[in-house]
Amino acid sequence: MSQVLHTPPPAPAQAEDDLAALAARHGLSVSGARPSLPEYVRQLWARRHFITAFATAKLTAQYSQAKLGQVWQVATPLLNAAVYYFIFGVLLGTKHGVADYIPFLVTGVFVWTFTQSSVMAGTRAISGNLGLVRALHFPRAALPISFALQQLQQLLFSMAALVLILFLCGVPVALSWVLTVPALLLQFVFNAGVSMIMARMGAKTPDLAQLMPFVLRTWMYVSGVMFSIDKTLKNTTLPHSVQVLLEANPAAVYIDLMRFALIDSFHAKQLPPHVWAYALGWALLAGVGGFVYFWKAEERYGRG
């Protein structure tokens, strides 16, 4: 009777070590593994031309089926401003005591639309582009950033109509208009950061896209789009903490900065204290924090 010796199977930990050593020896890596943060930034920068081209293509295709085409890029926010003027300015009387109310309102609507559209597009950036995410390997942050860039391009188109409105309302060209550049850059960084946060949350919970219009509408009503926060706070007995929150609201901060830059009757005393510090702080907090938050789930996008 012969005796057969059986080699016991390797322990699970040993098997994993052997496979890891084999993969390392042949230069293999885990498919879709999250790169380090510096490497992720490098990959994203290498695809900057794709991000720009994707944003431009999405903007061009947005109204391709409409007869008026790209005219709607300007007409849509103008129609919104007209509706808000009738409801809030005329019926509710928010225009009283606000100098240059039409430029005041249109600037608020255009700047708010930039943030609103960036957040909404970011919420669907992953869940609405699963085919692209699953078919190609690229840093997924390129999607929410490109959508925020698309909305910036949209705003720049609308700025032509805004400048025309300023001229028609007698607002002169001023050196302060140069301040629109840093204000828009800071707002873009903020919008892109929030867009990345919402992209990760929307990828896990697609139903979030159905909830966001209600959240954004509430945010709009407390951001001074249709009324002057400074004037309202002077005529109210709200607690000091609520007043601080209204003044520090990031959407209101960027709207006020654009109004200060473009409208000569909107003075520095109407701005909240340390407004540029608020604008920079929100941009860094949302931009850096949103980027890191999105990167941490990089390997999970498009799976499951």
Buried (B, 14 or more C-beta within 10 A) or exposed (E): EEEEEEEEEEEEEEEEEEEEEEEEEEEEEEEEEBBEEEEBBEBBEEBEEBBBEBBBEBBEEBBEEEEEEBEBBBBBBBEBBBEBBEEBBEEEEBBEEBBBBBBBBBBBBBBBBBBBBBBBBBBBBBBBBBEBBEEEEBBBBBBBBBBBBBBBBBBEEBBEBBBEBBEEBEBEEEEBBEBBEBBBEBBBBBBBBBBBBBBBBBBEEBEBBEEBEEEBEEBBEBBBBBBBBBBBBEEEEEEEEEBEEBBBBBBBBBBBBBBBBBBBBBEEEBBBEEBBEBBBBBBBBBBEBBBEBBBEBBBBBBEE
